[in-house]
Amino acid sequence: MVKTVLIVCDGMGDLPDAKGRTPLSAAKKPNMDRLAAEGISGLMHTIGRGIIPGSDTAHLALFGYDPRCYYSGRGVFEALGANLKLEHGDVAFRCNFATVGKGMGIIDRRAGRIDSAEAKVLGKALDGMKIDGVKVVFKPTVEHRAALVLRGKGLSCRITDADPHEGEKVKVLAVKPLDKSKEAARTAKVLNEFVKRSYEILERHPLNLKRKKAGLLTANIALPRGAGIYEKPPLLKERFGVKAGCVAGGALYKGVAKFVGMDVVDVKGATGALDTDVMAKGKAALALLRKGYDLVFVHVKGTDNCGHDGDFDGKKKMIERIDAMVGLLVKGCGKDVCIAITADHTTSCMKKRHSSEPTPFALWGPGIRRDEVRKFDELSCEKGGLGQFIGLDVMPMLLDLMNKEHVYGA
Amino acid sequence: MVKTVLIVCDGMGDLPDAKGRTPLSAAKKPNMDRLAAEGISGLMHTIGRGIIPGSDTAHLALFGYDPRCYYSGRGVFEALGANLKLEHGDVAFRCNFATVGKGMGIIDRRAGRIDSAEAKVLGKALDGMKIDGVKVVFKPTVEHRAALVLRGKGLSCRITDADPHEGEKVKVLAVKPLDKSKEAARTAKVLNEFVKRSYEILERHPLNLKRKKAGLLTANIALPRGAGIYEKPPLLKERFGVKAGCVAGGALYKGVAKFVGMDVVDVKGATGALDTDVMAKGKAALALLRKGYDLVFVHVKGTDNCGHDGDFDGKKKMIERIDAMVGLLVKGCGKDVCIAITADHTTSCMKKRHSSEPTPFALWGPGIRRDEVRKFDELSCEKGGLGQFIGLDVMPMLLDLMNKEHVYGA
């Protein structure tokens, strides 16, 4: 039985700089190049040509779930990634603790990047409240970040954000329904009430009074965004008979993995940031293979962070660190394992944002056709034997390699 | 007027062996290479990326019929291939004569590969019966193989198989409806009754009593599978104004060809197996061109058989024999003929099954763009000027070459 490791280096694809180099083409990455040289390569349009993928929609597509059917908002994945259990019909949000002044003007969207321990104490004050028959579940994650779930009958995710997204000098937004349903109207009302109460509770919370005395910014409001409704999808196991495991640091990626039914392992040192322990991730992936998982998804986030910061050299170095993990996997995975490596999307160091250009993709392992590509980068993979394809093509290809695909017809 | 020959070598695509060779890359096939060198090549995903095609769905796609619309089960094509005339609403099946014990346990799924003449006699005893107002049409084809048609109002193909598919030591399956419609429930009931009666009739059939005495396995039951409902599609002639003919040995391929409205010629020595007379097929194709057919479909099955048997050398030799037929066609077809050559899917000698990798495709003839591909094999066609495309793209390309395509717009 062939097993598969799918390595996704977030935002690893890039656009050329003035010298025509990308972080990937400039990096020393003998192991990624080996995958390309001994395997088959191509370019992947994760969602479709010209469409800029979000990290959540991109991963859904890679896992074989068309985001046009399975995506309503990132809140669902944030909540699952925060280890909350969701029930069918729950509406979930990503939240920030923030600092606001008296007129609801934003002073700091991240409440002075309050530390996780303090956020946990404040979060308890918001968790469990009831608003108009709707139960509120609130769970802080890392620093100012938190997940919020509204649970009750007749809720909708068709509402706007309370978080104005922009930095300072704007006001908290009143949440509005995005359609004319009574569900959307009701959910907007409940969410506005939640934001109001969060201010009332947090503004006079002893911990915030202490912070104020110490001259620190208070975390005196919770700002939800990214409403998504949870509707349980058919899981990977049910759809394809695949036992899948996830090695990731970032909550969003863990959340998407859980959504499709992957088992998420906690890896010490996997932070979802530049300081992540990539080798620990590689070892965790090998352990999952040994435990009998058919499909192991490994996510590394740092490349995307560098792209957003416009840090070409940082991104190049992160790629070189990931390459060492790839080497560990190639060496340790055994003869019955295929490795696929790609990015979920392109993050341009120049544009400091996601962009729509396709990402390099390489597939390596037993019984895979080869091509003449020798390097793993944007330009080399253009000439690959896989040609150009979309993210939703990936899972069927991997399933066939794993002998989990069925013949269509007879 | 340009005419086209479409040569489909069943399962000819393959995956590389340890030395990186495929049967196609290892074979001496100067004529196929000539088509690639003088024409344009590419890779075809017959159904779509990562999807493993069946032979029936693959040929539907190649003929321009989306299997998602036109495919309900192989039974239809088996019945048409067995020269049965189908009526709109008929539900058709592939059947095996099999040997069962008293408790309906399978002793031999192929009734000791009973010969065609004896099967014909037994088949007569099943043909024409009436069950609950449904007419039964039963026709043996080759050895243990037969086609079955249920004709009547309110039938459905949404039912399971009676044939357990696996070899020995399993029981005949009770047919079950696959949805909650009354049509499916009724059809399942009728089919179960047919299987029961086939046992009652065949078990005491004089021919079987004779076989028993002679120590041979009896063909004491008929086991249907692959239910498909016949709904008459628009034919090639109506859709495209194309007069199409078919040269094939296997019943399934003849069936798909008839389904889309091709005239099927009987070729002496075309067996649908390794011993087929490929040169006779080539001559028959040339004869159809001379008779004014616009499109001639030539199917050769042997390559697929070798793939399923894991016989690399046999597949290579079969390709070399097919190449001689290609030479005959190239030489004899005249200046106004295009030849397209491909496989319906990849059949891996290593995996001994169909797999999803795309198949080589070459197009040769007057007025066709050329590329730099010089050999006809999996690796060479990767670099072809046709790029990568799907099976449903083929017919529009051929129609345009034949001047049968219309401008879309003005």
Interface residues (C-beta under 8 A of the other chain):
Chain A: G367 I368 R369 R370 D371 K383 G385 G387 Q388 F389 D393 V394 M395 P396 M397 L398 L399 D400 N403 E405 H406 V407 Y408 G409 A410
Chain B: L15 P16 G20 L43 I47 G48 R49 G50 I51 I52 P53 G54 S55 D56 T57 A58 P67 Y71 G73 R74 G226 L252 S348 M350 K351 R353 H354 S355 S356 E357 E378 L379 E382 K383 G387 Q388
